[in-house]
Amino acid sequence: MTLADLLPVAREAVALGHRMVLSRTPRSVTEKSARDLVTDIDLAVEDEVRSFLTRETPHIGILGEEHGHSGPADGLWWALDPVDGTTNLARGIPLCGVSLGLVAGGRPVLAAIDLPFLGVEYSAIENGGAFIGAERISVSAVRDISQAVISIGDFAVGADAEAKNRVRIALLTRLGARAQRIRMLGTAAIDLAWVAEGKLDASIILANMPWDTMAGVLLVRESGGVVVDLDDSEHTVDSAATIALCPGLRAEMLTILRESEVDAQR
């Protein structure tokens, strides 16, 4: 199957998640670990989407946030987040999405993201552009941090959260003094999709979980944006962070990130 053959499968998979999210409200909210939530909807969506993908693409493995890896271990694999923005969903905040990326050689090659409460669906194929429905999208042309609206990923949680969050706090301090506005949306899928669409000029996620990032990374790249790791190397599944931005901000943003790391060590 070609990527063009697989795109309708991916779009139907996230549409299935869309319908499930809108058809019910969370009845069970539990902690997987400290301050890391899962709802019955996350679990139900992952179960249904996994079953669908297994039927339609049995030759492709699946890595999902809630149930880990299944299917073939080599070659192509799907990266699935059944509900990216679980805390938002649990609190009735309509910022969440169903995110599905197809990964080959450590890089995303196909993407589909559906935002159920906003009624928007994004898709992309490597070297084929990024789209909302049938409309092609592109990143912004901002070239100065003072004109940029920038999203920041969630604070770290868990045993080593305090050390990790020193960098986030330093980054917020530096960007807060220089950027037009800072946003923290609570969902990597929307952060990245909105960079691709030009609603945001950059998204700084100091983490890289494939189910969170793979689909959005491809959207940004296919809309003319840049996605790199903290050292400015090309972003892959093995990257430590996910820095997505319009090209005009690349040099200035990476300088601010390096300065923030130094600040955090003082």
Summary of the structure (lengths in Angstrom):
residues: 266
radius of gyration: 17.5
end to end distance: 52.6
largest distance: 53.2
contacts: 957
relative contact order: 0.14
helix: 39%
strand: 27%
